[in-house]
Amino acid sequence: MKTFYAEEQKRHDPKAFLSMGMQKPNPEQPERVERLLAGSRAAGSTIHRPASYGLTPIAAVHTPEYIEFLTHIFERWQRMEGASAEVIPNVHPFARNGSYPAGAAGQAGYHMADTACPISAETFDSACWSAWSAVAATEAVMSGEPAAYALCRPPGHHAFADVAGGFCFFNNSAIAAQRLRATASRVAILDVDLHHGNGTQGIFYARPDVLTVSLHADPSRFYPFFWGHADERGEATGLGYNLNLPLARKSGDTEFLEALGHAVSRIRAFAPDALVVALGLDAFEGDPFGGLSVTTSGFARIAEAIAQLRLPTVIVQEGGYLCDALGDNLTAFLTGFSGAN
Ligand SMILES: [Zn+2]
C-alpha cells in the first residue's frame, strides 16, 4: 500500500493547549510524523509526495469565507497590538445567529471552536499539504489501487465546513470522500478515532450520498462533548445517514470490535462504492488521552474487519499521540488491512 506525505506537513508546530483550564504543551506534535512514517515503512509501505492540488479539492467541502480566513489570519493577528505569537481566540459566539465581525479577534473566535488549534505562520501551508496527501491517496484509489494511506498531519476530522477545532483545520477525510464522489455514487466514512468525528458529521449531516459512521469514547464527559451521541442520525435528506456508536470509557478490543460489527453492517446496507477510514490511533490503551483501551493487536483485528467490506479504501490519518507504540499501532493496522484484503 502506498503512503502519501509531504515534508511541509511537519512545519506546523503548535505550542499551547488549554485543558481543564490548565496550559499544557500541545499534544499534536510534529514528532508524530516520524513515528507514523516509521510505522508505515515497517508495514512495507512506500512513501510518495503528493502533488499540489490547489484549493479546488479543499473548497469542495470548506466555505470560501473560512479558507480566506485561514489564508490571512496569522498576519492579521500579528498586527493587533499585544497579540500572542499564535492565533488563539478566547471569545466565541455561543450560537451562529449574530453577525460576522470584521476584525481578526472576532473572526478567530467565529472560525475556531477551541484552544487546541493554534495558528502560526506555517499552519495554513501545512494544512494544505495534509489535505493534498489525502487527495493524492484518493487519486491512487480512484486509479485502481485497492487501498492507499494518507499520512495526514495536521489531522482533520474535528474541522467543520467553516470551523477549526481539536488540532484540525481542513477536514482531510471529508475532502477524500468528496473527491471520491467524482466517480462513486455513494461513499462511506468510518471514523475509528478515540474522539467523535464531529466536523465530518457536520459536513455531511444533511446528505444521503455520504454515510458517516463514528466509533468513539462516549462524549457525555469527553471531547467533543456536544456531538457524537447516539441520537444524532442526520437531518433533512441526510436523516438516517449518520451513525454514532459511543463506547464506555476504557472499553477494550472486545467492546470496540463488537461496535465495529454494527458499523460494518450499516456500511454494507448502504452499499457504497468506496470507503474512507478516518484512522485515529488514540483509542490505544497507552495513548496519553487514555479514553479507550484498544491494544496493538486490536488495531490489526479492527483493520481485518474493515477490509472484509472489500471496498476501494482511502485510509486517512487522524489522531494518535506520542507514546512508544504509536508507530507499531499503525504497522499493525496497515498490515492487518493488507493481509485481509
Ligand atoms: Zn482523536
Residues whose N, C-alpha, C, O or C-beta is under 5 A from the ligand:
A	BS01	ZN	D193 L194 H195 G280 D282 G319
